[in-house]
């Protein structure tokens, strides 16, 4: 009987984690929609001028470029309580003409006012 109760608790915990993951994926999809509407077709140079330099880049097989980008944190008070990991990490690819043609969200932390830092950064202003 104890084993059955333990199994049910493990199953319930796994179900809760799974449902939480679904909610995270939903927010990622919403953020990606916002990002794509702002970024796809934009010259990579314009993107980096506006949002900050890439943290890495590599040439792709088709002659384009792939970039890793991480957002900056606007304000963090000094000291341990000021550590702020509310960042957005993206992987961008650009075609031969330098226009962004694909975006992947690598990491999307909770934002300051919403569940998506990436969504906050790229929301229409």
C-alpha positions in Angstrom: 0.0 0.0 0.0 2.8 2.4 0.9 4.5 1.7 -2.5 1.2 2.6 -4.3 0.9 5.9 -2.5 4.5 6.8 -3.3 4.0 5.9 -6.9 1.0 8.1 -7.1 2.9 11.0 -5.5 5.7 10.6 -8.0 3.2 10.4 -10.9 1.4 13.6 -9.6 4.7 15.4 -9.3 5.7 14.4 -12.8 2.3 15.6 -14.1 2.7 19.0 -12.5 6.2 19.4 -13.9 4.9 18.5 -17.3 2.0 20.9 -17.2 4.4 23.7 -16.1 6.6 22.9 -19.0 3.6 23.3 -21.4 3.0 26.7 -20.0 6.6 27.7 -20.5 6.4 26.5 -24.1 3.3 28.6 -24.6 5.1 31.7 -23.4 8.1 30.9 -25.7 5.8 30.6 -28.7 4.2 33.9 -27.9 7.6 35.6 -27.4 8.9 34.1 -30.6 5.9 35.5 -32.5 6.7 39.0 -31.1 10.4 38.6 -31.9 9.7 37.3 -35.5 7.4 40.2 -36.2 10.1 42.7 -35.3 13.3 41.0 -36.4 12.7 38.8 -39.5 14.0 40.6 -42.6 15.9 43.2 -40.6 19.6 43.7 -41.5 21.7 42.0 -38.9 23.8 45.2 -38.5 20.6 47.2 -37.7 19.6 44.5 -35.1 23.0 44.7 -33.4 23.0 48.5 -33.5 19.6 48.6 -31.8 19.8 45.7 -29.4 23.5 45.1 -28.7 26.4 43.2 -30.1 26.4 39.4 -30.6 28.2 37.2 -28.1 29.4 34.9 -31.0 29.2 34.4 -34.7 30.0 31.8 -37.3 29.7 31.5 -41.1 27.0 29.1 -42.3 27.4 26.5 -45.1 25.2 28.6 -47.4 27.4 31.7 -47.0 25.2 33.4 -44.4 26.0 34.0 -40.8 24.8 32.5 -37.5 24.9 34.7 -34.3 24.4 34.1 -30.6 23.0 37.1 -28.8 22.2 37.8 -25.2 20.4 40.9 -23.9 21.9 43.3 -21.4 20.5 44.0 -18.0 19.4 47.6 -17.8 19.7 48.1 -14.0 21.0 46.0 -11.1 21.7 47.5 -7.7 25.1 46.7 -6.3 25.6 43.6 -4.0 24.3 40.0 -4.1 20.6 41.2 -4.1 21.4 43.1 -7.3 22.2 40.0 -9.3 19.8 39.9 -12.2 19.4 37.1 -14.6 16.4 38.5 -16.4 18.0 38.0 -19.8 17.0 36.9 -23.3 19.3 34.6 -25.3 18.7 34.2 -29.1 20.3 32.3 -31.9 19.9 34.3 -35.2 20.8 33.3 -38.7 21.2 35.8 -41.6 21.3 35.1 -45.3 24.1 36.2 -47.7 22.6 39.7 -47.9 22.9 40.0 -44.2 19.1 39.9 -43.4 17.9 37.9 -40.5 15.9 34.9 -41.7 15.5 32.7 -38.6 15.4 33.2 -34.8 15.5 30.6 -32.1 14.9 31.5 -28.4 17.7 29.8 -26.4 16.7 31.2 -23.0 13.8 33.4 -21.9 13.8 34.5 -18.3 10.8 36.0 -16.6 10.6 39.7 -17.4 10.2 42.6 -15.1 6.5 42.9 -15.8 5.6 39.7 -17.6 6.6 36.0 -17.9 8.9 36.7 -20.9 12.0 38.9 -20.9 12.3 38.4 -24.7 8.7 39.5 -25.2 9.4 42.7 -23.2 12.5 43.5 -25.2 11.0 43.1 -28.6 7.4 44.4 -27.9 6.3 47.2 -30.2 7.3 50.5 -28.8 
